[in-house]
């Protein structure tokens, strides 16, 4: 597979400290290729264990920063390659699953200070990667939290954020981006990564007939 293909298959667990951090802050870097060709990422915010992460992971600040910066660099490279291949400016579509998310579970003071004072300012120096942000299974607590910060957000940011409930799969905005198969995966809570490709070779004699089974990921085409 080419470098561009490998970028589409990259997992958060492949990043520095990714295996360790994933159990506390799960995310699927590339959940799908959208209908328009944009990569779709999936953040499982309702499954995050921020307090446990800070208590149980030594040097969690340094590990998180190295992990987060590596992710941003990988995303930037993928967007650059995809934009070249598609002859347009490609962006990420970010889906956030907020099932069971609560303000209490994400209001740790040390984490808030770290995000607002350290990681946030650094990560904000990167180009804005997301064209849309879809929150699904949005809890009442999440809606209340968003209503408090929404007035402080620029209009162009508010325009790209959609808060959806349990019936997210019926949203016209989301169905225009995600293929039906990926919507079904989200409904079934199957947060799986795109299957890896298997490479090999075979010698075909002249006039031989053969059949080849090919699995085409959502949004991809055979050429």
DAGI-V92177 format. One record per pair of residues at least 24 apart in sequence whose ideal C-beta (glycine too) atoms are under 7 Angstrom apart, sorted by the first residue. I is the first residue (numbers start at 0). GAP is how many residues later the second one is. D is the distance in whole Angstrom. If there is no record, write none. Layout:
# DAGI-V92177
((I | GAP | D) (I | GAP | D))
This chain:
# DAGI-V92177
((0 | 196 | 6) (0 | 198 | 7) (3 | 77 | 4) (3 | 81 | 7) (6 | 67 | 7) (6 | 70 | 6) (6 | 71 | 4) (6 | 74 | 6) (7 | 70 | 7) (7 | 186 | 7) (8 | 185 | 6) (8 | 187 | 6) (9 | 64 | 6) (10 | 182 | 6) (11 | 59 | 7) (14 | 52 | 5) (14 | 55 | 5) (14 | 56 | 6) (15 | 50 | 5) (15 | 51 | 6) (15 | 54 | 5) (16 | 46 | 4) (16 | 49 | 6) (16 | 50 | 5) (17 | 49 | 6) (19 | 37 | 7) (20 | 42 | 7) (20 | 43 | 7) (20 | 46 | 5) (23 | 24 | 7) (23 | 25 | 5) (23 | 28 | 6) (23 | 29 | 4) (24 | 28 | 6) (27 | 163 | 6) (27 | 165 | 6) (28 | 42 | 7) (29 | 164 | 6) (30 | 64 | 7) (30 | 151 | 7) (31 | 146 | 6) (31 | 147 | 7) (31 | 150 | 4) (31 | 186 | 5) (31 | 187 | 7) (32 | 184 | 6) (32 | 185 | 6) (32 | 186 | 4) (32 | 187 | 6) (33 | 59 | 6) (33 | 143 | 5) (33 | 144 | 6) (33 | 185 | 6) (34 | 141 | 7) (34 | 142 | 6) (34 | 144 | 6) (34 | 184 | 6) (35 | 141 | 7) (36 | 45 | 7) (36 | 49 | 5) (36 | 53 | 7) (36 | 182 | 7) (37 | 52 | 6) (37 | 53 | 6) (37 | 54 | 7) (37 | 55 | 5) (37 | 93 | 7) (38 | 39 | 6) (38 | 43 | 7) (38 | 53 | 5) (39 | 53 | 5) (39 | 55 | 6) (39 | 138 | 7) (40 | 51 | 6) (40 | 53 | 5) (40 | 54 | 7) (41 | 53 | 5) (41 | 55 | 7) (41 | 149 | 6) (42 | 51 | 7) (42 | 53 | 5) (43 | 53 | 5) (43 | 147 | 6) (44 | 51 | 5) (44 | 52 | 7) (44 | 53 | 5) (44 | 56 | 5) (45 | 51 | 6) (45 | 52 | 5) (45 | 53 | 4) (45 | 54 | 4) (45 | 55 | 4) (49 | 56 | 6) (49 | 58 | 6) (49 | 61 | 5) (50 | 57 | 5) (53 | 54 | 7) (53 | 56 | 6) (53 | 57 | 6) (60 | 53 | 6) (60 | 57 | 7) (63 | 55 | 7) (64 | 54 | 6) (67 | 51 | 6) (67 | 55 | 6) (71 | 51 | 6) (71 | 54 | 5) (74 | 54 | 6) (75 | 50 | 7) (75 | 51 | 7) (78 | 50 | 6) (90 | 38 | 6) (90 | 39 | 6) (90 | 40 | 4) (91 | 37 | 5) (91 | 38 | 5) (92 | 37 | 7) (92 | 38 | 6) (92 | 39 | 5) (92 | 84 | 6) (93 | 36 | 5) (93 | 39 | 5) (94 | 39 | 5) (94 | 41 | 6) (95 | 37 | 7) (95 | 39 | 5) (96 | 39 | 6) (96 | 40 | 6) (97 | 37 | 5) (97 | 38 | 7) (97 | 39 | 6) (97 | 40 | 5) (97 | 41 | 6) (97 | 44 | 5) (98 | 38 | 4) (100 | 38 | 5) (100 | 40 | 7) (100 | 41 | 5) (101 | 37 | 7) (101 | 39 | 5) (102 | 38 | 5) (102 | 42 | 5) (129 | 30 | 7) (130 | 29 | 6) (131 | 28 | 5) (131 | 30 | 7) (131 | 45 | 7) (132 | 27 | 6) (132 | 28 | 5) (133 | 28 | 5) (133 | 30 | 6) (133 | 40 | 6) (134 | 27 | 7) (134 | 28 | 5) (134 | 29 | 6) (135 | 28 | 5) (135 | 32 | 4) (135 | 50 | 7) (136 | 28 | 7) (136 | 29 | 6) (136 | 31 | 7) (137 | 25 | 5) (137 | 26 | 6) (137 | 27 | 6) (178 | 39 | 4) (178 | 40 | 6) (180 | 37 | 5) (181 | 36 | 5))
